[in-house]
Amino acid sequence: MVKQRTLKSITSAVGVGIHSGQKVELTLRPAPVDTGIVFRRVDLCPPVDIPVGVMSVSDTRMATTISPGGDPGGPKVQTIEHLLSACAGLGLDNLYVDINADEVPVLDGSAASFVFLLQSAGIALQDAPKRFLKVKKSVEVRQGEGKKLMWAKLEPHHGYTLSFEIEFDNPAVAATGSRFVFDMGSGAYKKEIARARTFGMTADIDLMRSRGLTLGGSMDNAIVVDDYKVLNADGLRYDDEFVKHKILDAIGDMHVAGMPLLAAYTSFKGGHALNNKLLRALLADPEAYEIVSFDDERAAPKGFAELAPAW
């Protein structure tokens, strides 16, 4: 049987929220089978639980934000995508995330620090079948026209692959790889995807800060690009780090479904909003998906039954 997974022990981290600039304490705890991933705002009295789910997403501007029942006026946790991406990369199903602010700390701007935290706590197999969201027919969402066109789609596939293409009117970004395809069953998430950092252009950063955003951003937790070059002294971690970070984000955004997908995901210039729109379109059509598990590991897609190796 392909089993559900949680942590063996508790682990914690302290950092700043990239948008709020607030200091944030985060504690990751084991959770029982069928719990899913639940964020707990422990700074509120009484604490508020916010289970991760497609309909819990209340905002997708600049990051993925969840609130109870998707209420935009309710307690929230924003910028959850990097932590969820790490959970997906390690196959974690059940987790309590205690947090004392409304934003997940950005740490180094990638998912690598979260992967390290989770693996340091240890991954435990649980005596219950792992559930997968299997896509049975193609679903596609589109937005904009001409140069502003962006789209994303899910197609049936025995496994889980993600293909992303970016297009930025910036020489520094355009000089790097613009398209990447990643297979979640390859076991290469930590090596190929997890270290890709979030990025921003200097002109956009100035505008966002004037609006009270990216207050915690710096070259310690993001790639910063001007009109011609990457400004970080250490350069890029991957030759195609920009598009790989978009895949990292997409993995986290799609994990909002509450279970790993069995699908081929493809996106052209998409982002958090389009990813959530795609999941909602999928779940709105009962004929487009089914929830499956594997009593026999040999029937599961290659790489889905194995625990990810330590660093």
C-alpha positions as CSV (number, residue, x, y, z in Angstrom):
1,M,0.0,0.0,0.0
2,V,1.2,3.5,-0.8
3,K,0.8,5.1,2.7
4,Q,0.1,8.6,4.0
5,R,3.0,10.5,5.5
6,T,3.5,12.9,8.4
7,L,6.5,14.1,10.5
8,K,8.3,12.0,13.1
9,S,8.9,15.0,15.4
10,I,8.4,18.7,15.9
11,T,10.6,21.3,14.1
12,S,10.6,25.1,14.1
13,A,11.9,28.1,12.2
14,V,12.0,31.9,12.6
15,G,12.1,34.3,9.7
16,V,10.4,37.3,8.1
17,G,7.4,37.6,5.9
18,I,8.5,38.8,2.4
19,H,5.5,41.1,2.1
20,S,4.8,42.2,5.7
21,G,8.4,42.4,6.9
22,Q,7.1,40.9,10.2
23,K,9.2,38.5,12.3
24,V,7.4,35.1,12.2
25,E,7.7,31.9,14.2
26,L,6.7,28.7,12.6
27,T,6.3,25.3,14.2
28,L,5.7,22.1,12.2
29,R,4.0,19.3,14.0
30,P,3.0,15.7,13.2
31,A,-0.7,15.2,12.5
32,P,-3.0,12.1,12.4
33,V,-4.1,10.3,9.3
34,D,-6.6,12.1,7.1
35,T,-5.9,15.5,8.8
36,G,-4.4,17.1,5.7
37,I,-2.3,20.2,6.1
38,V,-3.7,22.6,8.7
39,F,-2.4,26.1,9.5
40,R,-3.0,27.3,13.0
41,R,-2.9,31.0,13.9
42,V,-1.7,30.6,17.4
43,D,-1.3,34.3,17.9
44,L,-5.1,34.7,18.0
45,C,-7.3,34.0,21.0
46,P,-8.6,31.4,20.6
47,P,-6.3,30.0,18.0
48,V,-7.8,29.7,14.5
49,D,-7.4,26.5,12.4
50,I,-7.3,27.0,8.6
51,P,-7.2,23.7,6.7
52,V,-5.6,23.9,3.3
53,G,-8.1,23.4,0.5
54,V,-9.0,24.8,-2.9
55,M,-12.0,26.7,-1.5
56,S,-9.9,28.1,1.4
57,V,-7.9,30.3,-1.0
58,S,-9.0,33.9,-0.4
59,D,-6.4,35.9,-2.3
60,T,-3.9,35.1,-5.1
61,R,-2.3,38.5,-5.6
62,M,1.5,38.1,-5.3
63,A,1.1,34.9,-3.3
64,T,-1.4,32.3,-2.3
65,T,-3.4,33.2,0.8
66,I,-5.9,31.0,2.7
67,S,-8.7,31.9,5.2
68,P,-11.4,29.8,6.9
69,G,-14.0,29.0,4.2
70,G,-12.1,31.3,1.8
71,D,-13.5,34.4,3.6
72,P,-11.3,37.4,2.5
73,G,-12.2,39.3,5.7
74,G,-11.3,36.4,8.0
75,P,-8.0,35.4,9.7
76,K,-5.5,34.5,7.0
77,V,-2.2,33.0,6.3
78,Q,-0.4,34.3,3.2
79,T,2.5,33.1,1.1
80,I,1.9,29.4,1.8
81,E,3.1,28.2,-1.6
82,H,6.8,27.5,-0.9
83,L,6.1,25.4,2.2
84,L,3.4,23.5,0.4
85,S,5.8,22.9,-2.5
86,A,8.3,21.3,-0.1
87,C,5.5,19.2,1.4
88,A,4.5,18.0,-2.1
89,G,8.2,17.3,-2.9
90,L,8.5,15.1,0.1
91,G,5.0,13.5,-0.3
92,L,3.7,14.9,3.1
93,D,0.0,14.4,3.6
94,N,-0.7,15.4,7.2
95,L,0.8,18.3,9.1
96,Y,0.0,21.0,11.6
97,V,1.6,24.4,10.9
98,D,1.5,26.6,14.0
99,I,2.2,30.3,13.0
100,N,2.2,33.5,15.1
101,A,1.6,35.9,12.2
102,D,-0.4,36.1,9.0
103,E,2.5,35.2,6.6
104,V,4.8,32.2,6.3
105,P,8.4,33.3,6.6
106,V,10.2,33.5,3.3
107,L,13.5,32.2,4.7
108,D,15.9,32.1,1.7
109,G,13.2,32.6,-0.9
110,S,13.0,29.0,-2.1
111,A,11.6,25.8,-0.7
112,A,15.1,24.4,0.2
113,S,15.0,25.6,3.8
114,F,11.5,24.0,4.3
115,V,12.7,20.7,2.8
116,F,15.6,20.8,5.2
117,L,13.3,21.5,8.2
118,L,10.9,18.7,7.2
119,Q,13.6,16.1,6.6
120,S,15.4,17.1,9.8
121,A,12.1,16.3,11.7
122,G,11.9,13.0,9.8
123,I,9.2,11.6,7.6
124,A,6.9,8.9,9.1
125,L,4.7,6.5,7.2
126,Q,1.2,6.1,8.5
127,D,-1.1,3.1,8.4
128,A,-3.6,4.5,6.0
129,P,-3.8,4.7,2.2
130,K,-2.5,7.8,0.5
131,R,-5.1,9.5,-1.7
132,F,-4.4,11.0,-5.1
133,L,-6.5,13.4,-7.2
134,K,-6.5,11.7,-10.6
135,V,-7.4,13.8,-13.6
136,K,-9.6,11.9,-16.0
137,K,-10.2,14.5,-18.8
138,S,-8.5,17.7,-19.9
139,V,-9.3,21.0,-18.1
140,E,-8.0,24.3,-19.3
141,V,-8.3,27.9,-18.2
142,R,-7.2,31.0,-20.1
143,Q,-6.8,34.7,-19.4
144,G,-6.1,37.8,-21.5
145,E,-5.4,38.1,-25.2
146,G,-2.4,38.7,-27.5
147,K,0.8,39.4,-25.6
148,K,-1.2,39.3,-22.3
149,L,-2.5,35.8,-23.0
150,M,-1.8,33.2,-20.3
151,W,-3.2,29.7,-19.8
152,A,-2.9,26.6,-17.7
153,K,-4.3,23.1,-18.2
154,L,-4.4,19.6,-16.6
155,E,-4.4,16.5,-18.7
156,P,-4.7,12.8,-17.8
157,H,-1.4,11.2,-17.0
158,H,-0.2,8.1,-14.9
159,G,2.2,10.2,-12.8
160,Y,2.6,13.9,-12.2
161,T,4.6,16.1,-14.5
162,L,4.7,19.9,-14.7
163,S,5.7,22.0,-17.7
164,F,6.1,25.7,-17.5
165,E,7.0,28.4,-20.0
166,I,7.8,32.0,-19.0
167,E,8.0,35.2,-21.1
168,F,9.4,38.3,-19.5
169,D,10.4,41.5,-21.4
170,N,13.7,41.6,-19.6
171,P,17.1,40.8,-21.1
172,A,18.5,39.2,-18.0
173,V,15.5,36.8,-17.6
174,A,15.2,36.2,-21.4
175,A,18.9,35.1,-21.4
176,T,18.0,32.1,-19.2
177,G,15.9,29.1,-19.9
178,S,12.3,30.0,-20.6
179,R,10.8,26.5,-20.4
180,F,11.2,23.5,-18.1
181,V,9.5,20.1,-17.7
182,F,9.7,18.3,-14.3
183,D,8.6,14.8,-13.3
184,M,7.5,14.6,-9.7
185,G,8.3,10.9,-9.7
186,S,11.9,11.4,-10.6
187,G,13.1,11.9,-7.0
188,A,14.9,15.0,-8.1
189,Y,12.8,17.7,-6.5
190,K,15.4,18.8,-4.0
191,K,18.2,18.8,-6.6
192,E,16.3,20.4,-9.6
193,I,13.5,22.6,-8.1
194,A,13.7,23.2,-4.3
195,R,16.6,25.8,-4.4
196,A,15.0,28.1,-7.0
197,R,14.3,31.5,-5.4
198,T,11.6,34.0,-5.9
199,F,12.5,37.0,-8.0
200,G,11.6,40.5,-8.8
201,M,12.5,43.5,-11.0
202,T,13.8,46.6,-9.4
203,A,11.1,48.8,-10.9
204,D,8.3,46.5,-9.7
205,I,9.9,46.2,-6.3
206,D,9.8,50.0,-5.8
207,L,6.2,50.2,-6.9
208,M,5.2,47.3,-4.6
209,R,7.0,48.8,-1.6
210,S,5.1,52.1,-2.2
211,R,2.0,50.0,-1.7
212,G,3.2,48.3,1.5
213,L,4.3,45.0,-0.2
214,T,7.7,43.2,-0.3
215,L,8.7,45.0,2.9
216,G,10.7,41.9,4.0
217,G,12.3,41.3,0.6
218,S,16.1,41.5,0.1
219,M,18.9,39.9,-1.9
220,D,19.1,37.3,1.0
221,N,15.7,35.9,0.1
222,A,15.1,36.8,-3.6
223,I,16.7,37.3,-7.0
224,V,16.7,41.0,-7.9
225,V,17.0,42.0,-11.5
226,D,17.4,45.4,-13.1
227,D,16.8,46.2,-16.7
228,Y,19.9,44.3,-17.8
229,K,21.4,41.9,-15.2
230,V,21.0,39.9,-12.0
231,L,22.1,42.1,-9.1
232,N,22.8,39.3,-6.5
233,A,26.5,38.9,-6.0
234,D,26.3,35.1,-6.1
235,G,24.3,35.1,-9.3
236,L,21.9,32.3,-10.1
237,R,21.6,28.9,-8.5
238,Y,20.4,27.3,-11.7
239,D,20.9,28.6,-15.3
240,D,17.1,28.5,-15.6
241,E,16.3,29.5,-12.0
242,F,13.4,31.8,-13.0
243,V,11.3,29.2,-14.7
244,K,12.2,26.6,-12.1
245,H,10.8,28.9,-9.4
246,K,7.6,29.2,-11.3
247,I,7.4,25.4,-11.3
248,L,8.2,25.4,-7.6
249,D,5.3,27.9,-7.0
250,A,3.0,25.8,-9.2
251,I,3.7,22.6,-7.2
252,G,2.8,24.5,-4.1
253,D,-0.3,26.1,-5.6
254,M,-1.6,22.7,-6.9
255,H,-0.9,21.0,-3.5
256,V,-3.7,23.3,-2.2
257,A,-5.9,20.5,-3.6
258,G,-5.1,18.6,-0.3
259,M,-3.6,15.6,-2.1
260,P,-1.0,15.0,-4.9
261,L,-2.2,15.0,-8.4
262,L,-2.0,12.4,-11.1
263,A,-1.9,14.6,-14.1
264,A,0.2,16.5,-16.6
265,Y,0.2,20.2,-15.7
266,T,1.1,22.7,-18.4
267,S,1.2,26.5,-18.0
268,F,2.2,29.4,-20.2
269,K,2.9,32.6,-18.2
270,G,0.5,31.5,-15.4
271,G,0.7,32.3,-11.7
272,H,-1.1,31.9,-8.4
273,A,-4.5,33.2,-9.6
274,L,-4.6,31.0,-12.7
275,N,-3.5,27.9,-10.7
276,N,-6.3,28.3,-8.3
277,K,-8.8,28.9,-11.1
278,L,-7.6,25.7,-12.8
279,L,-8.1,23.6,-9.6
280,R,-11.6,25.1,-9.2
281,A,-12.5,24.3,-12.8
282,L,-11.3,20.7,-12.3
283,L,-13.3,20.2,-9.1
284,A,-16.4,21.8,-10.6
285,D,-16.6,19.0,-13.1
286,P,-17.2,15.6,-11.3
287,E,-16.4,13.8,-14.6
288,A,-13.0,15.3,-14.8
289,Y,-11.4,13.7,-11.8
290,E,-11.6,10.9,-9.2
291,I,-9.9,10.2,-5.9
292,V,-7.8,7.0,-6.0
293,S,-5.3,5.1,-3.8
294,F,-3.0,2.2,-4.4
295,D,-3.3,-1.0,-2.3
296,D,-0.4,-2.4,-4.3
297,E,2.7,-0.1,-4.6
298,R,3.6,-1.7,-7.9
299,A,0.4,-0.2,-9.4
300,A,1.5,3.4,-8.4
301,P,3.4,5.6,-10.8
302,K,7.2,5.1,-10.6
303,G,8.7,7.0,-7.6
304,F,5.5,7.7,-5.8
305,A,5.8,5.0,-3.1
306,E,9.5,5.7,-2.1
307,L,10.5,8.1,0.6
308,A,12.6,11.0,-0.6
309,P,16.3,10.4,0.4
310,A,17.9,12.8,2.9
311,W,20.1,15.6,1.7
